[in-house]
């Protein structure tokens, strides 16, 4: 991968795998589910060419990073603790932060808990959402979207893992990474991932068979439980973040999303982003970019465009 280097580092009591390239100010990339450091391959090379030190860890529970057994070890405090320790290890006072999907949510927590360690933040696909003190997240999701909503379906340990094992990691990953269905994702009990033998799902131009094989090999080796534990800790996160109820994010932010994104097209999200409520909660929100015709995995689908948005934003600081 064009000079990308790899190392294992000790952070916050776990071993973490890190991919990196370049010299200069640190740009820390946070991946989502079901992904890996590899989702940032295009951005790592681009940021290094622009004079930055691009760093993309496998978050705890993923791929070559250590995976604690209990979901209670996957709270926002644990993961932000990992990142602060990683920033310390890198010798950086502050970093530029870029997050996608779950990585974007972790990025918001990092900005909320430790704004002193973040120069500026680029959030892809997931806007900040303030804590609702009146209802636990999973209870709220069940009420709005039903039991088949994917975050609800991920709650019971071992259940969705068994369904993935029956279908095969490669087919499930292929389905998730190529899906462009707008709105809240639901996984019905029968054929939850909508996989059909005929016709086979074609891969988009931005995601090759080689890319899919890398993902599948890593998930076959590690399993999906580590990534799923982030969802299983959602209610615990709600409990732990009570002290930050009503707190604003006070870090310079750029938000980028595709107009076909499953998060953006989930009822309530687009309205929050477009109405000014987002800006109220994130007063240093400098820009919102909606990319037409783009889906959820925007950093891969629109790699060059995303690279330009990141560089144009962070070079101001």
N, C-alpha and C positions, 0 to 999 in steps of 0.2 A: 504493500500500500504506500508506495512512494516515500519511503523513509519514515513512516510512523513508527515510533519506538514504544516499547511496552515494559512496564515494571510493576512489581508488587510493593505496596507500601502498607505500613501499620498505622491505622487511624482508629481512634475511639474504641480500641479493644478488638478490632477485626482486621483481617488482611483484605486489602482492596486492590483490584487490578486497574491500572491506569494506562491509557493510550495517549501519546503526546507527540507534538512536533513543533519546532520553531523556538525562537528566542524573543524575549520582549515582555511586555505586560501580559499577564495571564488572562486568558479567556476560558472560563470553566463551563463545559457543556454537560447538561443533565438530560439523560434519555428517559423515555417513558416505557409503557408496557404494550405489547410484549417485544421489547427491543433490547439493545445492547449499546455499548460504546460505538459500535459499528455504524449506527444510524447517522453519526456525525462525520463519517469518513470524508465527505466532500468539504465540510466546513473546516475540519482540521487542516487539510492541505491548503485551503484558501486563506485561512487566518495566518498560518505560518508564512505564506508568501507575502502577506501584508505587514510582517514584522511583529507578530504576536506569538506568544507561547500558548498554543492550543492544547487543552487538557480535557480528556473525556474519560471519566471513570465508568466501570461497571458498578452501578449502585449496589449496596448490600443486598444479597439474595440472588444476584444475577451473575450468570456465566462464571468467570474465574474469580470473582470476589466471594468472600466468605458469606455463608448463609445461616444465621442463627435459626434454631428450630422453631421457636414460638413466634406467632404473629405479634405478640406484645413487644418484640424487639424491632418492630418496623414502624414505630411512630415517627411523626415529623420531628420530634426532638432527637431521636436516635440518628435519623438521616442527616439533619442539619448539623448535628454533632460530628458526624463523619466528614462533612464538607468543611467545617471550620478547621478540623484537624488536618485535612488535606491542604487547605490554604496555608496553614502554619508550616506544614512539611515543605511546601513549595517555596517558603520564604517570602510570601507576598503579604503585604499589609491589606490591600484591597484587590478584588478581581472584578473583571467584567463577567456577567453571568448570562447564560443562554439556556433556556429550558424548553422542552417539548412534552406535551401530554403529562404523565405523572411527574416528569422532570420539571415541567413548568409549575406544577403545584408545589413541589419541593422548593423551587426557586422563589415563589411567593413567600413561603415560610421563612426561607433564608433572609429575604428582604425585611420581613416583619420582625424576626428575632434578632438579627445581626446586621442592621443597615450599615454599621460601621465597617463591615468587611466587603461591601458591594459598591463599586463605582457606578455601575449602570446595569440595567437588566433588560434583556430582550426575551419576551415571553411569546412562544409560538403555540397557538391553538387554545390555550386555557387562560381565561382572564382571572383576575383576582375575584374571589367571592367572599364577602364578609361572613363571619360566623353568626349563625342564627341561634341565639340562646334558648329559643323556645322549643326546639325539636332536634332530636338526634338525626344525623345524616341518613342512615339506612332507613329509619322510620319514615322520614320525609320522602325518600326515593320510592319506597314501596307505595306510599299514599299517592304520589303523582304519576308513577310509571308502571306500577304493578310488580308482582313477584318475579316476572321474567326479565326485568331490567338487568342489564349485565352486572352492575355492581352488587345487586341483590343476589344474583345467581352465584357470585364468587364467594359468598360469605361462609358457606359450610365447608370446613377443611376436608379435602380429599374428593369432594363431589365433582367439581368441574375438572379436576386433574384426571379423574377416571374417564371422563368423557373425551378429554383430549388424548389420553393414551389409547382409547379405542379407535379414534379417528386417525391418529398419527400426528406428531408435532408438525411435520412439513405441510400437511394439508391444512391444518388449523392456522398455522402462521400465514400461509398463502392466502387463505380466506380473509383473515383479519387485515393483512397489509394491503390487499387489493380492493377491499370493500369501499364503496363510495355511496352507500345508502345514507341519505340525510336523516336527521332526527335521532331520538334516543335509541341506542342499540339494545335490542332485546334478544334473549337466547331461550327460545321455547324448549320445553323438555324433549320433544322429538326433534332430532337433528338440529341442535342448538346453533351450529355454525353455518347451516344452510349448504352443506357440502353435497354435491351431486357428482356421481361417477361420470355421467355424460350430460352435457359436454364438459370437459375439464376447464378449470378456471385459467384464463390466459394471464400471463404476467405483463404488467405495464412496461413501457420502454425504460422507465427510470429504475426498475428493480429486476435484476437479472437472475437467472437460474443459479449462478455462482453466489449471489447475495443470499438467496433463499436457502441454499445449502449450508452457508455459514451459520445463519440463524438456527436452522434445524439441528445442525450438529451440536451447537452450544446448548440448545434447550433439551436435546436428547441426553446430553451429559449431565446437565444440572437439574432439569425439571422446571416446572412452572410455579412451584409453591412459593418460592421467594418473592417473585413479582406479585403473585396473588395476595400475599400477606399484607401488602400496602393497602389493599382494599379492605382486608379484614381488620385493619387497625383504624379505619375511618371513625368509628364511634369513640374509640379511645383517644384519637386526635382531638375530637370535639371536647372531650372532658379536659384534656391537658391544656387546650388553648383558651380556656375560659378567661384567664387574665388578660388576653388580648382582644376581648370582645369590644368592638367599636373602634379599634385602633386602625389608623390609616397606614398605608405603605408610603414611606417618604424617601424613595429612591427614584432616580430618573428611569423611566420605563418607555419602551416601545413594544407595542402589541401587534402581532401579525397572525392572520388566520385566513384560511380559504373559505370562500362563500358556500362550499359544499361540505365543510367540516361537520362531523357528527356532533361535536360539542357546540359549535356556534349555532347549529340548526336545532339544538334541543330547546324545547319551549322555555322561555324566560332568559336564555343566555344572550341572544341577539338583542333583545330589548334592553337588557342591563348594559351591554356594551355601547349601544347606540343612543341611549337616553340621557347620558350624562351622569348616571349613578356610578359608573365605573370610574370616571374622572373624579368624582367626589371622594371615593374611597382611596384613590391613588392620585393625589393632587399633583405629583410630578410626572404624570402620564403625558409624554410629549407627542406621541403619534400613534394612531391606529391605522393599520393597513389591512384592507380586505382584498385578497387576490381572487379574481374571478376564475371560475373553473377549476379551482384547486380543492383537493380533499384534505384528509387529516394528516397524512404523513408528508407534510409540506416541505420539510427540510431535505427530503429525498426527491420528491416529485418536482419541486421548483428550486433545486439546489443553488444554481447560479444567482437567481433572483434573491433568495434568502441570504446568500453570502454577501451580496451587495447591500441589502438592508442592514445587516449586522455591522459591516465595516463602516458604512455611512453614519450610523448612529454612534458607535463607540469611539470613533476617531474625534468626536467633539469634546471628549473628556480627558 
